[in-house]
Amino acid sequence: MKASRHSKNARSTVIVDSSVLIDYLADRPTSQTGWLEQNIGRYRIGITTLILTEVLQGIRSDDQFAETLVMLEHLAVFEAGSRNLVVRSASNYRALRRRGITIRNTIDCLTATFCINEGFELLHNDRDFDPFQEHLHLEVVRTEAVS
């Protein structure tokens, strides 16, 4: 994992995006889910309330919903809806838009901005985060194929 320029606590916190959690919960192996399995006890793993919403909305069975909620609540869950965050997120969206880049998902924009603001790294499998990394200094977890 690439070292962050923020505090020790921030460096040890990784936010896991819904793009990874959905694959993880479905037992679909990817380099990101492999990283998560190997590092879940080594780093502080967290999600935002918006990521929690995204994951839970996709669950059809009541039993699976309850099981998933219990599992996800073992992670650090961060509130992601403050006025400050939404204003910064809109500013980031506009900065990327000026470069001709359109982010397709508001929650992705909020998630990236949250991670940037807090100095947390992001574990994801979603190309919408690439411009945040390239232009706005989002720190992401580097994964390699896990066998």
N, C-alpha and C positions, 0 to 999 in steps of 0.2 A: 504494500500500500504506500502510496506517495505521501511523504510527510507534509503536513499542513503548516501554514505560517501562523497558525493561531495557538491558543493555549493547549497544554497537555490534555485536559479534559476534552476539548473540542477535537483534538487529533485522534482520540481513541473512540469517538462517536461516529458511527456510520448510519445514515438514514437509508432504508431499503425502500425503493420505489415499488409501486403496485405491479409494474412490468416484471419484476423479479418475484415478488410474493405470489402472484397468480401462478407462475410456472412452478414455484416451490411447493405450493399447496396441491398442485395437480401432479406432482412427482414427475415433472418434465425436466430432465437434466439439461442444464446450460452451464456455461462457464460461471455465470453469476450465481446460480443456485448452488453450484459446487463450492464457490468461494464462501457463500453464506453458511453452508453446512460445516465447512472446515474452520470457520472463524467465529461462529456464534458465541463461543465462550471466551474468545480472546479480545473482542472489542465490545464496546457498549453499542448494541444494535437498537435502532429506534425507527419509528414511523411518525408521520404527522397525523393529525385527526382527519385530514383530507384523504390521505392514503388509506387510512382505516375505512373511511366511507367508500372509496372506490372498490376496495377488496370485498367488503361485506355486501355491497349492492349486487355483485355478480353471483352470489350464492343463492341457489334455488331452494334447497332443502332446509327446513327449520332446524333439524338436528345438526347438519353441517354448519349452519350459521352460528349456532350456539358453541359448537366445538372450535370453530375458527376464531370466534370472538375471545374465548378463553385463551387460546394459544397466542393470539396477537397481543393480548393485554399483559403477557409476560415480557413483552418488549417495552422499551421506553416509549411513551406516547406523548408527543409534543403538540400543544395547541398551535394551530397555524391559521389564525384568522384575525390577527390584530390589525388595527387601522394602519399602523406603521408598515406592517408586512404587505398589505394590499396596495398601499401607495408605492412602495419600493418595487413591488412586482409589476405594477403598471408602468413604472418608469423603465424597468428592465425590458418589458415587452416593447415599449416605444423605442428604446435604444436599438434593439435588434431590428425592429421594423424599419428604422432609418437606414439600416444596412441592407434592406431588401429581404429580411428573414421574417417569416411569419410563424409563430409558435401556434400549433393547432389546438392545444389543450390548456385551458386556464389553470387547472390544477398542477400541470407540469411547471408552468411559469411560477406559481406560488411555491412549489416544492423546491425548485432551483434557487429561488430568491431566499427562501428560509435557510437552505444549506449555506449559501454564500454569506448571509448575515450572521449565522451562528458559527461559521467556521467548521461545519461538519462536512464530511465527505459523503458522496451519494453513490450507492450501488444501484445501477439501473441497466435496462436493456431497451432503451427508447431513444431514437435519433433526435427527438425534440430537445434533449438536454445537450447535444453537441454544441450548438451555438453559445449556450451559457458557459460551457467549458472554454470554448475558443475565444470568446469576446468579453466575458464578464467574470472570468477567473473562478468558475465553479470547479471545486476539487472532486474528482470522481475516483472510485476504487478501480484499479487496474486488475483485470482478471485474465487468466490464461485458461485454455481448455483444460478441463479436469477429466482425467480418465477414470 
